[in-house]
Each structure stands twice: as C-alpha cells, then as structure tokens.
Amino acid sequence: IIGDDMKKGPLNYFEEIMSIPRPSGKEEKIAGYLVNFAQKHHLDYYVDEYSNVIIRKKGTQPYKCEPIILQSHIDMVCDSDGSFDFDNEGIKWYKEEGFYKAFKTTLGADNGVGTAIILSILHDSALVHPPIEALFTASEETTMEGAKFLDYSQLNGKRLISLDGTDERKIEVSSAGMASITVKKDIELVESNVPTYQLSISGLLGGHSGTDINHKRGNAIKILA
C-alpha cells in the first residue's frame, strides 16, 4: 500500500503515531495530527468534541458506489514498569529482529498500526479505490465514549472494515455488541485500628482477555481472590 511515495508507507506513519501521546480520554493530540493530515492532503474532514475524526476521500474511476468505511481507534493501552508520562510523552521505541518494541512501556500497536494503514491508503494518490470514509474513534480501550457519542449522520457508508484485528491474513465477519453494567452501593466509612495489608500480583505473562483466554495464563484477579 506504499504506492506513489515509497517513503510514506504504513510503518512510517506508525512511527509518527508512536511519537504522539494518546491515552484513552486524552486523544486531542492525535486528533490534531489527523486533522493536519487531512488538510495537508486536501481531504474533507470532521472532528467532534470527543476527538473522533472522520476523513473523506472521493473514489477513483471506475468506482461509483457508496463509501467504504475504514475504521480504527486512536487511543492506546497505557502501562509501564516505571514513571512514564503518557499524557505528554511519545513512546520510546526501537527495532529488534524486525519487530517494533518499546522501552518499558506498552507499544500502542493496538491500534496505531490500523490507523497507520488507513493513513497510507488515504495518502496513496495512485491507488484505485471506492469512496473512503476513514473513521478514527476515541476511548476504545476504556469507555467506548467515542463510538457511543459519534454523530453517525456524518457517515454515508453502509459497510465497515475495522482494522483492529489480531491475526495476519485473516478477516473476521461479525456484528457489534456490548454490555456495560454499573453496580452501586451506599457505604458508611468508620474509623478502625485493625491492621491492613497490601497484596499485589506481578510477573505474569499478560495478554488479551479475549484472544489469549485459551492459553491458560495466570489471571491476576483470580490469583488475588
């Protein structure tokens, strides 16, 4: 997908994205980067108060159809083994044996890579494609607030490809669904002289609660309980 500019492929965009702070709920900087991209490439765009961004690109001949929506989220999981300021610092990355890695922090490939691929498609003036609506949503890793409050009247496409998968060379066909449950209880705080203890669980392999659940790795919540 590098096309007419061999110096501006998906990995080049991913490196730029890694330099931009983008924790969930604080995506203003990456949203500004996307708006600047749209302006630089003379593309129509929309941005809302939640930092959702839509960039539109007209289709090339011979395509005369409804737009295809290409979607990714622009926030990332922020975790480190030290004091790292995710609000103001870009990821310190390096390459090792062909892989991108980060110094003592999460990398943000989820979903920086998806965002980078979409930008490379929008950038490529030689690519033959249908009309594109590039949808970049905020706060996917936490509240889904971006998708929840998006003004969907801004979109004309009926088909969406989400570039937020986990397996290479695979396409997942699915429908959207989510349930959020909030439990509240009134409590009364009282002073106590009973000794208290802090117990922490560390050193686990980690992983994704959905895609890695079959690996039988240690779960910190279960072990703590």
C-alpha positions in Angstrom: 0.0 0.0 0.0 3.0 2.3 -0.4 2.0 3.4 -3.9 3.4 6.6 -5.4 5.5 7.6 -2.3 7.9 4.8 -1.3 8.9 6.9 1.7 5.5 7.1 3.3 4.2 3.6 3.9 2.2 2.3 6.9 5.3 1.8 9.1 6.4 5.4 8.5 3.0 6.6 9.7 3.2 4.2 12.7 6.5 5.7 13.8 5.0 9.1 13.6 1.9 8.0 15.6 4.1 6.4 18.3 5.6 9.9 18.9 2.2 11.3 19.8 0.8 10.9 23.3 -2.7 9.3 23.0 -4.1 7.8 26.3 -7.8 7.0 26.4 -9.8 10.1 27.0 -7.0 12.4 26.1 -6.8 12.0 22.3 -6.6 15.7 21.4 -3.0 15.5 20.1 -3.6 12.5 17.8 -6.8 14.0 16.6 -4.9 17.2 15.7 -2.4 15.1 13.9 -5.2 13.5 11.8 -6.8 16.9 11.1 -3.4 18.2 9.9 -3.0 15.1 7.7 -6.4 15.8 6.1 -5.6 19.5 5.5 -2.2 18.6 4.0 -3.7 16.2 1.5 -6.7 18.5 0.8 -9.2 16.0 2.1 -12.6 16.7 3.7 -12.7 16.0 7.4 -14.9 16.2 10.5 -13.8 16.3 14.2 -16.0 16.4 17.3 -15.6 17.2 20.9 -14.7 13.6 21.8 -11.7 13.7 19.4 -13.4 11.4 16.9 -12.2 12.2 13.4 -13.7 11.3 10.0 -11.6 11.9 6.8 -13.3 11.5 3.5 -11.7 10.7 0.1 -13.5 10.6 -3.2 -13.4 7.3 -5.1 -11.4 6.8 -8.3 -12.7 5.6 -11.6 -14.4 3.3 -12.3 -15.9 3.2 -8.8 -19.4 4.8 -8.4 -20.8 3.4 -5.2 -21.4 4.1 -1.6 -18.3 4.8 0.5 -16.4 2.0 2.3 -15.8 2.9 6.0 -12.3 2.1 7.2 -12.2 2.3 11.0 -9.6 2.2 13.7 -9.3 3.6 17.2 -6.7 6.2 18.1 -6.2 5.6 21.8 -3.9 3.0 23.3 -3.4 1.0 26.5 -1.0 2.8 28.7 1.1 0.8 31.0 4.8 0.9 32.1 7.0 -0.6 34.8 8.1 2.9 35.9 7.0 6.5 36.0 6.2 7.3 32.3 4.1 10.4 31.5 1.7 9.0 28.8 -0.2 12.3 28.7 2.9 14.2 27.4 5.5 11.8 26.2 5.6 9.8 23.0 6.6 6.1 23.1 10.3 5.4 23.1 10.6 2.7 20.5 13.3 0.6 18.9 13.6 -2.3 16.4 14.8 -5.7 17.2 15.0 -8.5 14.7 12.4 -6.8 12.5 9.9 -6.1 15.3 9.0 -2.8 16.9 9.4 -2.8 20.7 9.1 -0.1 23.4 11.4 0.7 26.3 9.5 -0.4 29.4 6.1 0.7 28.2 3.3 -0.6 26.0 3.9 0.0 22.3 0.5 1.2 21.1 0.3 -1.0 18.0 -3.3 -1.6 19.1 -4.5 0.4 17.2 -1.7 2.5 15.9 -1.0 0.1 13.2 -4.6 0.1 12.0 -4.5 3.9 11.9 -1.2 3.9 10.0 -2.6 1.6 7.4 -5.6 3.8 6.8 -3.5 6.9 6.5 -1.2 5.2 3.9 -4.3 4.3 1.9 -5.6 7.9 2.0 -2.1 9.1 1.1 -1.7 7.0 -2.0 -2.8 9.0 -5.0 -2.1 6.1 -7.3 -4.4 3.6 -5.6 -7.6 2.7 -7.3 -10.4 2.6 -4.7 -14.1 3.3 -4.0 -15.1 6.4 -1.9 -13.5 6.1 1.5 -14.7 7.3 4.9 -11.9 6.9 7.3 -13.3 6.7 10.8 -11.0 7.2 13.8 -12.7 6.7 17.2 -11.6 7.6 20.7 -11.6 5.9 24.1 -12.0 2.3 22.7 -9.8 0.8 25.4 -11.8 2.2 28.2 -15.3 3.7 27.9 -16.2 3.4 24.2 -17.2 7.0 24.6 -16.0 7.9 21.1 -18.2 5.4 19.3 -21.1 5.9 21.7 -21.4 9.7 21.1 -20.3 9.8 17.5 -22.7 11.7 15.2 -23.4 8.8 12.7 -25.2 11.2 10.3 -21.7 12.2 9.3 -21.3 8.8 7.6 -22.8 7.7 4.3 -21.2 4.2 4.1 -23.1 1.1 5.0 -20.1 -1.3 5.0 -17.3 -1.0 7.5 -13.9 -2.7 7.7 -12.3 -2.4 11.1 -8.5 -2.5 11.1 -8.3 -3.7 14.7 -7.7 -7.5 14.2 -5.1 -9.7 15.8 -4.3 -12.4 13.2 -2.4 -11.8 10.0 -4.1 -12.7 6.7 -7.5 -13.2 8.4 -10.7 -11.3 8.1 -13.3 -11.7 10.9 -17.0 -11.3 9.9 -19.1 -10.2 12.9 -21.7 -7.9 14.3 -21.3 -5.3 17.0 -22.5 -5.9 20.6 -21.6 -4.7 24.1 -23.0 -4.7 27.6 -22.0 -2.3 30.3 -23.1 -2.9 33.9 -22.6 -0.5 36.8 -23.2 -1.7 40.3 -23.6 0.9 43.1 -23.8 0.5 46.9 -24.0 3.1 49.6 -21.4 2.5 52.3 -20.6 4.1 55.7 -17.0 4.7 56.5 -15.9 4.2 60.1 -12.5 4.6 61.8 -10.7 1.4 62.5 -7.4 0.4 64.2 -7.4 -3.1 62.6 -4.1 -3.8 60.8 -4.3 -3.5 57.0 -2.2 -5.2 54.3 -1.5 -4.6 50.7 -1.2 -7.6 48.4 -0.1 -7.3 44.8 0.3 -9.9 42.0 3.0 -9.3 39.4 5.3 -11.2 37.0 2.5 -12.7 34.9 2.7 -13.0 31.1 -0.3 -10.8 30.5 -2.4 -11.0 27.3 -5.8 -10.1 25.9 -8.8 -11.2 27.8 -10.5 -12.2 24.5 -7.9 -13.6 22.2 -5.5 -15.1 24.8 -8.0 -16.6 27.1 -7.4 -20.1 25.7 -3.7 -20.0 26.7 -4.4 -20.7 30.3 -2.2 -18.0 31.6 -2.3 -16.7 35.1 -5.1 -14.2 35.8 -4.2 -11.7 38.5 -7.8 -11.2 39.6 -8.3 -14.9 40.1 -5.0 -15.4 41.8 -5.6 -12.5 44.2 -9.0 -13.8 45.1 
